[in-house]
Structures are given as C-alpha cells and as structure tokens.
Amino acid sequence: MKFRPIFFHMYTIRHSSYECLSFSFHLHSAFSCLFLFYYDFFNSLKSAFK
C-alpha cells in the first residue's frame, strides 16, 4: 500500500477517534471502531459516577 496521505496520519496521531477509524478501515470493519468507542464511553461514564 503505497498511497498514504500525510494528513491522515497527522489526524490519527492527533486524535484517538481518527486512529480508531483508520484501524477499522484497515480491517474493513466499522464494528471494531464502534465497539471501542462505546467501550471507552461507558468506562468514562462508570468512572464519572463512582
């Protein structure tokens, strides 16, 4: 895979959600990204209500 946009890598480094999107893109599956997103979301909720 030779085509790798620099701005894409900049965003993946800058924000974890973009990293998650690139991760699911390479796996050709959005479910992994959604799972990670909701997993982090519910973990942050649990820590907020402790």
C-alpha positions in Angstrom: 0.0 0.0 0.0 2.0 3.0 -1.3 -0.7 5.7 -1.0 -0.6 7.1 2.5 -1.8 10.7 2.9 0.3 12.6 5.4 -2.8 14.5 6.8 -4.4 11.2 7.5 -1.5 10.1 9.7 -1.5 13.5 11.4 -5.1 13.1 12.4 -4.6 9.5 13.6 -1.8 10.7 15.8 -3.7 13.8 17.0 -7.0 12.1 18.0 -7.8 8.6 19.1 -11.1 8.5 17.3 -9.3 9.1 14.0 -6.9 6.3 14.9 -9.9 4.1 15.6 -11.4 4.9 12.2 -8.1 4.1 10.5 -7.9 0.9 12.4 -11.4 -0.2 11.4 -10.7 1.0 7.8 -7.7 -1.4 7.6 -9.8 -4.2 9.0 -12.7 -3.3 6.6 -15.0 -3.3 9.6 -16.7 -0.5 11.4 -17.9 -2.7 14.2 -14.4 -2.7 15.9 -14.4 1.1 15.9 -18.0 1.3 17.3 -17.1 -1.3 20.0 -14.0 0.6 21.1 -15.9 3.9 21.1 -18.8 2.6 23.2 -16.4 0.7 25.5 -14.4 3.9 26.2 -17.7 5.8 26.5 -19.2 3.5 29.1 -16.0 3.3 31.0 -15.8 7.1 31.3 -19.4 7.1 32.5 -18.7 4.5 35.2 -15.6 6.4 36.4 -17.7 9.6 36.4 -20.4 8.1 38.7 -18.1 6.4 41.1 
